[in-house]
């Protein structure tokens, strides 16, 4: 596997590596050292960090090019030992494609976690989109099988790269979570705190609706003084800006900031709240992808409010969760929070449906079979 990231911090890559190891494959991950004291704790999976990249410099083109060069040299030096190279995202594809070009017998899996060219367009520029699309199209000629994370992305990549495409969603590995933390905490939807707690958990990043959440909190503090409390559970680069906005609005008593917390604590603090929200912005990748946060809230049985994203809506409707439009109107969001606070039966229904869907459909024990089917296709081809 080739990963421009750090294996201990990439849940999807860890899940796939473990599934392949359990199926009898010998797995070696070539990744980066983020200089955070990462330790590989996955038995039977070797990790070779080919270069050191401080996490704050991950987006640096210089570091990416250095990773490509060193990963290519390492792969070429070991090409006689390799049968399959599995490239995670477009940032991992060029070294894998060069290896395939030099050693055609090797099979190449392209695992696209997002539409990288479109993400570059949203975050950088149209020129970046053209550059990375060209890289994907050129390197894609070497690919044997494509894996991606949502039905919309299956369609897009199937058109862009005429290869077999397999859907492997980022659903929870419930068994692994239980092994890590014991019993998974569950929300009690029948009770609401005297001061209703609204949780937004995970990395605090730009374009995730935190500004609109603060505005909705301001609306609710006028309508229902002292009735609502907003918990921002996690850290991230946008957290200082959110704290500053809260201070400017005079809402310090309405918000609780936990800062960065471990995964088990994040889950526990989330279920100790009454409502969960996720307000992802109206970007191309958000619309065609499926948020990990959606499945995490479902695993916890959280009554939730989510933004209207094209690929997420069918699942949200199956849960009964409340959906708010993009761009988020703080008044609409405030109304949704009040409704979900007051309607206990709706809260119970959402919680029950979420748990049922995780058990029956959206879990890694089931989804990992699609990963193995993709590898079976390699053998058949």
URMOHU-V440477 format. One record per backbone hydrogen bond with DSSP energy under -0.5 kcal/mol. NH is the residue of the N-H (numbers start at 1). CO is the residue of the C=O. Records with the same first field share a line. If there is no record, write none. Layout:
NH: CO  CO
//
This chain:
2: 86
3: 1  30
4: 88
5: 3
7: 5
9: 6
10: 6  7
11: 9
14: 10
15: 11
16: 12
17: 13
18: 14
19: 15
20: 16
21: 17
22: 18
23: 19
24: 21
25: 20
27: 25  44
29: 46
30: 1  28
31: 29  48
32: 5
33: 51
34: 32
41: 39
43: 41
45: 42
46: 27
48: 29
49: 47
50: 31  48
51: 31
53: 33  51
55: 34
57: 54
58: 55
60: 57
64: 60
65: 61
66: 62
67: 63
68: 64
69: 65
70: 66
71: 67
72: 68
73: 69
74: 70
75: 71
76: 72
77: 73
78: 74  75
79: 76
81: 78
82: 78  79
85: 107
87: 85  109
88: 2  86
89: 87  111
92: 89
93: 89  90
94: 90
96: 92
97: 93
98: 94
99: 95
100: 96
101: 97
102: 98
103: 99
106: 103
107: 83
109: 85
110: 145
111: 87  109
112: 110  147
113: 111
116: 114
119: 115
120: 116
121: 117
122: 118
123: 119
124: 120
125: 120
129: 125
130: 126
131: 127
132: 128
133: 129
134: 130
135: 131
136: 132
137: 133
138: 134
139: 135
140: 136
141: 137  138
142: 139
143: 140
144: 108
145: 108
146: 164
147: 110
148: 166
149: 112
153: 288
154: 150
155: 151
156: 152
157: 153
158: 154
159: 155
160: 156
161: 157
162: 160
163: 161
164: 144
166: 146
168: 148  166
171: 169
174: 172
177: 173
178: 174
179: 175
180: 176
181: 177
182: 178
187: 300
189: 187
191: 188
196: 194  227
198: 196  229
199: 197  275
200: 231
202: 233
204: 235
205: 203
208: 205
213: 209
214: 210
215: 211
216: 212
217: 213
218: 214
219: 215
220: 216
221: 217
222: 218
223: 219
224: 220
227: 224
229: 196
230: 254
231: 198  229
232: 230  256
233: 200  231
234: 232  259
238: 204
239: 236
242: 238
243: 239
244: 240
245: 241
246: 242
247: 243
248: 244
249: 245
250: 247
251: 246
254: 251
255: 251  252
256: 230
258: 232  256
259: 232  234
266: 262
267: 263
268: 264
269: 265
270: 266
271: 267
272: 268
273: 270
274: 197
275: 197
276: 303
277: 199
278: 305
279: 208
281: 207
283: 281
287: 283
288: 284
289: 285
295: 291
296: 292
297: 293
298: 294
299: 295
300: 296
301: 297  298
302: 297
305: 276
306: 322
307: 278
308: 324
309: 307
311: 287
312: 309
313: 309
314: 310
315: 312
316: 312
317: 313
318: 314
319: 315
320: 316
321: 316
322: 304
324: 306
330: 328
333: 329
334: 330
335: 331
336: 332
337: 333
338: 334
339: 335
340: 336
341: 337
342: 338
343: 339
344: 342
347: 343
348: 344
349: 345
350: 346
351: 347
352: 348
353: 349
354: 350
355: 351
356: 352
357: 353
358: 354
359: 355
360: 356
361: 357
362: 357
363: 361
364: 172
366: 363
367: 363
368: 364
369: 366
370: 367
371: 367
372: 368
373: 369
374: 370
375: 371
376: 372
377: 373
378: 374
379: 375
380: 376
381: 377
//
